[in-house]
Amino acid sequence: MRTMQAEVIRTARLTLLPLEVEHAEEMAAVLSDPLLHTFTGGSPAAPQELRARWARLVAGSPDPAVSWCNWVVRLKEQSCLTGWVQATVTRAGDRREAEIAWVVGTPWQRSGIATEAARGLVAWLGRQSVHTVVAHIHPDHRASAAVAAAAGLAPTGDLQDGEVRWRLATEEAAR
């Protein structure tokens, strides 16, 4: 199996664009609210920090069994970036598993953007022969839990580093 590459994903209101280093400036502003780090830790990154981090992501994983697929989320109507989604895809034999995550800037929260982006990402992963999709969500992060559920994932009850593991077997989603 070849290494996966992020492709443009379109939904009703959004375009998920493969991550480029040039997105760092606009995304630094989108991700500048310290409250976005409540459950994940850390602090907002300056544009130059994002550029350096994203240059590593765009270069891709050094492990040929791992694909780093990252997108920025563009709201079509306003033609602005509102967040980002990612999928780290691993393979064992002929099976692929993706661990996904999403972040939407504070001004665009509670508008369904994260849900729409996550659903678009999960659908794309299914078309790429990814067998299992997982997300790790802090047990107190109700908004992310709602996004995961809307994208078809269900909590497993397993904890990893204090976060609940959510899972979707894409074969089940295809039925």
N, C-alpha and C positions, 0 to 999 in steps of 0.2 A: 504494500500500500504506500502511496506517495504521501509526502508531507502535505497537510492541508494548508490552504491559503485563504485568508479572509476575502470575501467578495462583497460587492454592494448588495445590501438587503433592503428591499422596499416594503413598507407597510402602508396603511391608509394615510397616516399623517407624518410618517418618519422616513428618512433615508439613513440607513446605517452604513457609514463610509469606512472602508478600511483605514486604520490608524496611520497617520503620517506625522512625522516630526513637526511639520509646519502647523499642525493643529494645536501645538503646545500653548501658544500665546492666548488664543481665544479660550481654550479649555482651562488655563490657569485661573481665569476670571470665573468661569462656570463652577469650578471646584474650590473657590476661595473661602467658602463659609466653613469655619471651624466645626460647626455642628455636624457636618458631613462625616466627621471622624469620630463621632460619639461611640459607635460600636466597633469600629475597625482600628482605632488608635491612630497615632501620628498627627500631622498637622498639614494644612494646605501647602502645596508646593509652589514655588516661584516658577515663572516660565522657563528659566534656564535649567532648573531641576527637572521639570517635566520633559524638556527637550532631551536631556541626557538619558532619563529613564526610558523615554519612548524610542530613542535611537537604539537602545538595547532590545526593546520589544520588537521593533520593526526588523532588526537584523535576524530575529528568529532564534529558536532554541538550538543550543549546540547538540542536543540529543535528537537523533533522527527519528526516535519513537515518540517525540513530543512536538506538537504544533502549538504555537502561540498565535491565536487569532483574536485580534482586537479591533474594535470599531468605535468611532465617535458617532453620537446620535444627533442628527440634524432634523430640526422641526421644519418641515417643508414650508408651511404657511409663513413663518417668520424668517426663514432662511438663516437660522442661527443654530449653533451647537448648544445642546442642553444636557449632555452627559456622555457616558461611554458604557459599552458592554464588552465582555471578554469571555473567551472560552479557551481553556488549556486542554487540548485533546491529546490523550495518551492512547497507545495501542499495545495490545498484547495479542500476538498472533493476528487473527483476522477480525478481532473485536476492538472497537473504539469506545472510549469513555471521555466525556467532556465535563470539566468542572467550570461552571459559569458564575459570573458575577456582574453586577450592574451598579451604576451610580448616576443619579440625576441631580443636577444643580437645584439648590433650594427654591429659586423662583419658579421652577417648572414642576415641583412636586405636587402631588394630589391632583394631577390632571390626566393620569393614565399613561403617561409617557413611558415610565419604567415597565409597566405591564405590557404595553404594545411592543416595546423593544425586546423584552425577554421572550415574548411569544414568537416574534419574528426570528429571533436567534435560535430558539428551540426548534422551530419548523425548519430552518436552514440546516441545523445540525442533523435532523432526521433525514433530510435529502442527501446528506454527505455520508450516510451509512454509519452514523454514530449510534451505538446500541444503548448507551446509558448516559443520562445527563444528571449531574449532581450539583448542588449548591450547598454552601455552609453558611448558616444564618444564626446570628446571636439570638438566644431564646427570647430576649426582650424586644427585638426589632420587629414589631408587628407589621410595619409597612412592607419590609422585605419578605416577610412570611406570606403576606397577601399577594405580592408579586409572584413569588415562587408557586403558590397554589394556583393562581390564574394561568401560569404558564404550564400547568399540568404536573408539577412536582408535588410530592407528598413527603411529610416528615417521616423519618425512619425510626426516631427514638435514639439513634446513635449520636453520641457527642464526640467531637474532635476539637481539641483546643478550646473547649467551652462553647462551641457552636453546634447547633443541630444540623445533622446531615439530611438534606432533602434529596429525593431521587425520583427519576422517571425512566422507565425502560421504554425506549422509543418504539419498540415493537408493539407495546400496549397502546401507544398513542395512535398508531397507524390503523388500528381496528375500528 
